[in-house]
Amino acid sequence: MAQKRAEAEMLEETIRQYHERRKHQTAEEAGVAQEQTSEEIIKSAMEQALRILREMNTDRESFRKVGLTFEERHVMIF
């Protein structure tokens, strides 16, 4: 929960900084900045997705060690 809040705050700050920079740029500079920002967002999203997949695989292996499937473990949580 705290991690999600921190990620949301980080995203909000990134957006705020983007808009602040945008106020002081020419159209060409803004286009370049927008492209760079898009690339950074995509890269960050991919890294987060890979991190989540790694964590899920780690969890899956730990569940198997105690004789549970991934799905059974998540049913128990809810």
Backbone as a printed PyTorch tensor [residue, N CA C, xyz], in Angstrom:
tensor([[[  0.8190,  -1.1800,   0.0000],
         [  0.0000,   0.0000,   0.0000],
         [  0.8700,   1.2530,   0.0000]],

        [[  1.8600,   1.2790,   0.8820],
         [  2.7600,   2.4260,   0.9450],
         [  3.5660,   2.5500,  -0.3430]],

        [[  3.9330,   1.4150,  -0.9350],
         [  4.6990,   1.4400,  -2.1840],
         [  3.8590,   2.0350,  -3.3070]],

        [[  2.5850,   1.6710,  -3.3750],
         [  1.7110,   2.2170,  -4.4060],
         [  1.5520,   3.7140,  -4.2340]],

        [[  1.4230,   4.1690,  -2.9760],
         [  1.2940,   5.5920,  -2.6950],
         [  2.5740,   6.3170,  -3.1140]],

        [[  3.7310,   5.7340,  -2.8100],
         [  5.0040,   6.3390,  -3.1830],
         [  5.1460,   6.4090,  -4.7000]],

        [[  4.7260,   5.3560,  -5.3990],
         [  4.7890,   5.3570,  -6.8600],
         [  3.8530,   6.4060,  -7.4390]],

        [[  2.6670,   6.5570,  -6.8590],
         [  1.7150,   7.5660,  -7.3300],
         [  2.2700,   8.9670,  -7.1040]],

        [[  2.8890,   9.1850,  -5.9480],
         [  3.4870,  10.4900,  -5.6610],
         [  4.6390,  10.7810,  -6.6120]],

        [[  5.4360,   9.7600,  -6.9210],
         [  6.5510,   9.9250,  -7.8440],
         [  6.0290,  10.2820,  -9.2370]],

        [[  4.9620,   9.6250,  -9.6670],
         [  4.3760,   9.9210, -10.9660],
         [  3.8180,  11.3420, -10.9960]],

        [[  3.1170,  11.7480,  -9.9380],
         [  2.5760,  13.1020,  -9.8710],
         [  3.6890,  14.1430,  -9.9230]],

        [[  4.7810,  13.8930,  -9.2220],
         [  5.9150,  14.8290,  -9.2350],
         [  6.5440,  14.8940, -10.6230]],

        [[  6.6620,  13.7640, -11.2920],
         [  7.2100,  13.7380, -12.6490],
         [  6.3340,  14.5580, -13.5890]],

        [[  5.0380,  14.3950, -13.4660],
         [  4.1090,  15.1480, -14.3130],
         [  4.2100,  16.6430, -14.0090]],

        [[  4.2910,  17.0040, -12.7330],
         [  4.4260,  18.4120, -12.3520],
         [  5.6970,  19.0100, -12.9470]],

        [[  6.7930,  18.2880, -12.8450],
         [  8.0580,  18.7710, -13.4050],
         [  7.9730,  18.9080, -14.9170]],

        [[  7.3120,  17.9690, -15.5570],
         [  7.1400,  18.0140, -17.0060],
         [  6.4060,  19.2910, -17.4100]],

        [[  5.3050,  19.5740, -16.7280],
         [  4.5280,  20.7620, -17.0700],
         [  5.3080,  22.0450, -16.7700]],

        [[  6.0820,  22.0430, -15.7100],
         [  6.8880,  23.2190, -15.3740],
         [  7.9480,  23.4650, -16.4460]],

        [[  8.6370,  22.4150, -16.8880],
         [  9.6390,  22.5660, -17.9570],
         [  8.9840,  23.0330, -19.2370]],

        [[  7.8120,  22.5170, -19.4840],
         [  7.0960,  22.8100, -20.7260],
         [  6.8010,  24.3110, -20.8590]],

        [[  6.5890,  24.9900, -19.7520],
         [  6.2980,  26.4240, -19.7680],
         [  7.4510,  27.2340, -20.3460]],

        [[  8.6570,  26.7260, -20.2550],
         [  9.8530,  27.4780, -20.6160],
         [ 10.5290,  26.9770, -21.8900]],

        [[  9.8420,  26.1700, -22.6880],
         [ 10.4570,  25.5720, -23.8680],
         [  9.7850,  26.0420, -25.1520]],

        [[ 10.5780,  26.0170, -26.2240],
         [ 10.0050,  26.2600, -27.5390],
         [  9.2330,  25.0110, -27.9540]],

        [[  8.4860,  25.1030, -29.0400],
         [  7.7140,  23.9460, -29.5150],
         [  8.6330,  22.7870, -29.8670]],

        [[  9.7710,  23.0820, -30.4940],
         [ 10.7130,  22.0150, -30.8650],
         [ 11.3020,  21.3590, -29.6220]],

        [[ 11.7250,  22.1810, -28.6700],
         [ 12.2870,  21.6440, -27.4260],
         [ 11.2330,  20.8080, -26.6860]],

        [[  9.9940,  21.2800, -26.6960],
         [  8.9160,  20.5530, -26.0270],
         [  8.6880,  19.2000, -26.6910]],

        [[  8.7620,  19.1530, -28.0300],
         [  8.5900,  17.8940, -28.7440],
         [  9.6620,  16.8920, -28.3810]],

        [[ 10.9100,  17.3640, -28.3270],
         [ 12.0230,  16.4810, -27.9510],
         [ 11.8420,  15.9950, -26.5190]],

        [[ 11.4760,  16.8980, -25.6330],
         [ 11.2800,  16.5320, -24.2270],
         [ 10.1430,  15.5310, -24.0840]],

        [[  9.0840,  15.7350, -24.8540],
         [  7.9490,  14.8160, -24.7870],
         [  8.3570,  13.4260, -25.2580]],

        [[  9.1440,  13.3660, -26.2980],
         [  9.6130,  12.0710, -26.8000],
         [ 10.4880,  11.3760, -25.7640]],

        [[ 11.3960,  12.1400, -25.1510],
         [ 12.2740,  11.5580, -24.1320],
         [ 11.4620,  11.0780, -22.9320]],

        [[ 10.4840,  11.8930, -22.5360],
         [  9.6430,  11.5180, -21.4030],
         [  8.8580,  10.2570, -21.7100]],

        [[  8.3180,  10.1640, -22.9170],
         [  7.5770,   8.9630, -23.3160],
         [  8.4650,   7.7370, -23.2370]],

        [[  9.6970,   7.8710, -23.7250],
         [ 10.6290,   6.7440, -23.6770],
         [ 10.9380,   6.3460, -22.2350]],

        [[ 11.1010,   7.3500, -21.3650],
         [ 11.3820,   7.0590, -19.9560],
         [ 10.2000,   6.3630, -19.2900]],

        [[  8.9870,   6.8050, -19.6170],
         [  7.7890,   6.1920, -19.0380],
         [  7.6710,   4.7410, -19.4850]],

        [[  7.8980,   4.5000, -20.7700],
         [  7.8260,   3.1330, -21.2950],
         [  8.8900,   2.2590, -20.6400]],

        [[ 10.1030,   2.7810, -20.5290],
         [ 11.1910,   2.0260, -19.9030],
         [ 10.8520,   1.7130, -18.4450]],

        [[ 10.3410,   2.6980, -17.7280],
         [  9.9840,   2.5010, -16.3250],
         [  8.8700,   1.4690, -16.1820]],

        [[  7.8660,   1.5420, -17.0390],
         [  6.7600,   0.5850, -16.9900],
         [  7.2590,  -0.8310, -17.2640]],

        [[  8.1580,  -0.9610, -18.2290],
         [  8.7100,  -2.2820, -18.5460],
         [  9.5110,  -2.8200, -17.3680]],

        [[ 10.3140,  -1.9620, -16.7400],
         [ 11.1110,  -2.3950, -15.5920],
         [ 10.2090,  -2.8320, -14.4410]],

        [[  9.1280,  -2.0630, -14.2020],
         [  8.1990,  -2.4250, -13.1340],
         [  7.5000,  -3.7460, -13.4460]],

        [[  7.0980,  -3.9450, -14.6950],
         [  6.4390,  -5.1900, -15.0840],
         [  7.3830,  -6.3730, -14.8900]],

        [[  8.6390,  -6.2170, -15.2780],
         [  9.6190,  -7.2950, -15.0960],
         [  9.8570,  -7.5790, -13.6200]],

        [[  9.9120,  -6.5220, -12.8020],
         [ 10.0960,  -6.7020, -11.3600],
         [  8.9180,  -7.4840, -10.7760]],

        [[  7.7070,  -7.1240, -11.1860],
         [  6.5130,  -7.8140, -10.6920],
         [  6.5300,  -9.2760, -11.1160]],

        [[  6.8950,  -9.5440, -12.3680],
         [  6.9710, -10.9340, -12.8360],
         [  7.9990, -11.7310, -12.0590]],

        [[  9.1530, -11.1220, -11.7800],
         [ 10.1780, -11.8170, -10.9830],
         [  9.6420, -12.1400,  -9.5900]],

        [[  8.9570, -11.1560,  -8.9730],
         [  8.3920, -11.3760,  -7.6420],
         [  7.3410, -12.4820,  -7.6740]],

        [[  6.5240, -12.4970,  -8.7150],
         [  5.5060, -13.5400,  -8.8370],
         [  6.1530, -14.9030,  -8.9900]],

        [[  7.2200, -14.9870,  -9.7730],
         [  7.9170, -16.2720,  -9.9320],
         [  8.5450, -16.7130,  -8.6220]],

        [[  9.1150, -15.7800,  -7.8770],
         [  9.6870, -16.1030,  -6.5720],
         [  8.5960, -16.6180,  -5.6390]],

        [[  7.4460, -15.9020,  -5.6310],
         [  6.3220, -16.3440,  -4.8090],
         [  5.8440, -17.7260,  -5.2190]],

        [[  5.7190, -17.9430,  -6.5160],
         [  5.2400, -19.2300,  -7.0270],
         [  6.1510, -20.3560,  -6.5350]],

        [[  7.4520, -20.1260,  -6.5940],
         [  8.3880, -21.1550,  -6.1340],
         [  8.2550, -21.3980,  -4.6340]],

        [[  8.0610, -20.3370,  -3.8630],
         [  7.9190, -20.5280,  -2.4150],
         [  6.6300, -21.2710,  -2.0830]],

        [[  5.5700, -21.0520,  -2.8540],
         [  4.3160, -21.7590,  -2.6400],
         [  4.4840, -23.2370,  -2.9520]],

        [[  5.2030, -23.5230,  -4.0270],
         [  5.4220, -24.9240,  -4.4170],
         [  6.1780, -25.6820,  -3.3330]],

        [[  7.0860, -24.9990,  -2.6510],
         [  7.8690, -25.6490,  -1.6030],
         [  6.9820, -26.1300,  -0.4580]],

        [[  5.8560, -25.4340,  -0.2440],
         [  4.9440, -25.8550,   0.8270],
         [  3.7420, -26.6120,   0.2760]],

        [[  3.7780, -26.9440,  -1.0080],
         [  2.7490, -27.7830,  -1.6060],
         [  1.5020, -27.0560,  -2.0970]],

        [[  1.6000, -25.7440,  -2.3140],
         [  0.4580, -24.9750,  -2.8130],
         [  0.7250, -24.4900,  -4.2350]],

        [[ -0.3460, -24.3920,  -5.0140],
         [ -0.1950, -23.7410,  -6.3190],
         [ -0.2920, -22.2410,  -6.0960]],

        [[  0.1330, -21.4940,  -7.0680],
         [  0.0690, -20.0350,  -7.0220],
         [ -1.3730, -19.5890,  -6.7790]],

        [[ -2.3120, -20.2060,  -7.4790],
         [ -3.7220, -19.8460,  -7.3720],
         [ -4.2770, -20.1820,  -5.9780]],

        [[ -3.9040, -21.3560,  -5.4420],
         [ -4.3720, -21.7380,  -4.1160],
         [ -3.9130, -20.7450,  -3.0520]],

        [[ -2.6940, -20.3010,  -3.1750],
         [ -2.1510, -19.3440,  -2.2080],
         [ -2.9350, -18.0390,  -2.2460]],

        [[ -3.2590, -17.5610,  -3.4330],
         [ -3.9750, -16.2950,  -3.5470],
         [ -5.4240, -16.4270,  -3.1080]],

        [[ -6.0060, -17.6030,  -3.2480],
         [ -7.3590, -17.8260,  -2.7290],
         [ -7.3290, -17.7400,  -1.2120]],

        [[ -6.2760, -18.2560,  -0.6020],
         [ -6.1410, -18.2270,   0.8570],
         [ -6.0050, -16.7920,   1.3610]],

        [[ -5.3630, -15.9360,   0.5920],
         [ -5.1680, -14.5470,   1.0200],
         [ -6.5050, -13.8270,   1.0690]],

        [[ -7.3620, -14.1080,   0.1100],
         [ -8.6510, -13.4100,   0.0280],
         [ -9.6670, -14.2190,   0.7750]]])
